[in-house]
Amino acid sequence: MRIGELAALTSVPTKTIRYYEGIGVLPPAERGPNGYRTYDTDDVERLRFIKDAQATGLTLDEIATVLRLRGAGESTCEHVTHLLHHHLLHLDARIESLQATRARLVSMIERAEALDPADCTDPNRCQTIGSQPREDGATATHELHGGPVAHTHH
């Protein structure tokens, strides 16, 4: 089959197929007498595997490693399990960070809904994202990724 057919069967754009060949994730295609690339069912299966692996969060480098091991006849189960555990830990950390960011956003929205727009007089910032008074007389500025930062009044 030609590259267009392979792209249609796998939902992988032709440009991506050529890129995968260039980086070695997909072996170079055979060339017909007319110079066109030709592919077979092994290429279809390999592209489907690449897509499935990417859906788990594996990078192209990690996928290439798995494919090299398989090509050498080695078992990849332990290696893939290790990679998946690594990605799961990374995902859990990202979820935790997103949950903290969400909590800060909810807090800011609740605060914003209680603010009087007439009190917004600083020409350089919005009071919704501005400093919040604390019990000790200082103010806390909420930054979406860093949490509260204490500032004292001067």
C-alpha positions in Angstrom: 0.0 0.0 0.0 1.1 3.6 -0.5 1.5 6.2 2.2 -1.9 7.7 1.7 -3.6 4.4 2.3 -1.5 3.8 5.4 -2.4 7.2 6.7 -6.1 6.5 6.1 -6.0 3.1 7.8 -4.2 4.4 10.9 -5.4 8.0 11.1 -1.8 9.1 11.2 -1.0 12.0 8.8 1.5 11.3 6.0 3.8 14.0 7.3 3.9 12.2 10.7 4.6 8.8 9.0 7.6 10.4 7.2 8.7 11.9 10.5 8.5 8.6 12.2 10.6 7.0 9.5 13.1 9.8 9.8 13.6 9.3 13.6 13.6 5.5 13.3 10.4 4.7 15.1 9.0 3.3 11.8 11.5 1.5 9.6 12.2 3.1 6.2 9.6 2.2 3.7 10.4 0.0 0.7 10.4 1.8 -2.5 8.5 0.6 -5.6 10.0 0.9 -9.1 8.2 4.2 -9.4 10.0 5.5 -6.3 6.9 5.6 -4.2 7.0 4.4 -0.6 5.2 1.1 -0.1 4.0 -0.3 3.2 2.4 -3.5 4.5 0.3 -4.8 7.4 3.4 -4.8 9.7 3.6 -1.0 9.3 -0.1 -0.7 10.0 0.3 -2.6 13.3 3.5 -0.7 14.2 1.7 2.7 13.8 -1.3 1.4 15.8 1.1 0.4 18.6 2.8 3.8 18.5 -0.5 5.5 18.8 -1.6 3.2 21.7 1.7 3.8 23.5 1.5 7.6 23.0 -2.0 7.5 24.5 -0.5 6.1 27.7 1.9 9.0 27.9 5.0 7.3 26.5 7.3 9.5 24.6 8.6 8.7 21.1 12.0 8.0 22.6 10.5 5.6 25.1 8.5 3.9 22.3 11.6 3.6 20.1 13.4 1.9 23.0 10.5 -0.6 23.4 10.5 -1.2 19.6 14.3 -1.8 19.5 14.0 -4.3 22.4 11.2 -6.1 20.6 13.2 -6.0 17.3 16.1 -7.7 19.2 13.8 -10.4 20.4 13.8 -9.3 24.0 10.8 -9.2 26.4 9.7 -5.7 27.0 7.0 -6.3 29.7 9.2 -5.3 32.7 10.6 -2.3 30.8 7.2 -1.1 29.8 5.8 -1.6 33.3 8.6 0.5 34.7 7.9 3.3 32.1 4.2 3.2 32.9 4.8 3.4 36.7 7.0 6.5 36.0 4.3 8.1 34.0 1.7 7.3 36.6 3.8 9.0 39.3 4.2 12.1 37.0 0.5 12.1 36.3 -0.4 11.9 40.0 1.9 14.8 40.8 0.3 16.8 38.0 -3.2 16.0 39.2 -2.2 17.1 42.7 -0.8 20.4 41.4 -3.9 21.0 39.3 -6.2 20.3 42.3 -4.2 22.9 44.3 -4.5 25.4 41.5 -8.2 24.6 41.3 -8.7 25.2 45.0 -6.9 28.6 44.7 -9.1 29.6 41.8 -12.2 28.6 43.7 -11.0 30.7 46.6 -10.3 33.7 44.4 -13.7 33.4 42.7 -15.4 33.3 46.0 -13.4 36.4 47.1 -14.2 38.2 43.9 -17.9 37.6 44.2 -17.8 39.3 47.6 -15.7 42.3 46.5 -17.2 45.7 45.5 -16.0 46.8 42.1 -16.1 50.4 43.3 -13.2 49.6 45.6 -11.0 48.6 42.6 -8.9 51.8 42.4 -5.4 50.5 41.7 -4.7 51.3 38.0 -2.0 48.5 37.8 -3.9 45.5 39.1 -7.3 43.9 39.5 -8.4 43.5 43.1 -9.6 40.0 42.4 -6.0 38.9 41.8 -4.6 41.4 44.1 -3.5 41.3 47.7 -5.7 39.9 50.3 -5.6 41.2 53.9 -4.3 38.7 56.5 -5.0 38.6 60.2 -1.5 39.8 61.1 -1.9 43.0 59.1 0.2 41.8 56.2 -1.3 40.9 52.8 -1.1 37.7 50.9 -0.9 37.7 47.1 -2.1 34.5 45.5 -0.2 33.4 42.6 -1.8 30.6 40.6 1.3 28.3 40.6 3.2 29.4 43.7 0.6 29.7 46.5 0.4 32.6 48.9 3.3 35.0 49.2 3.5 37.2 52.2 4.0 41.0 51.7 4.1 43.5 54.5 2.6 47.0 54.4 5.1 49.9 54.1 
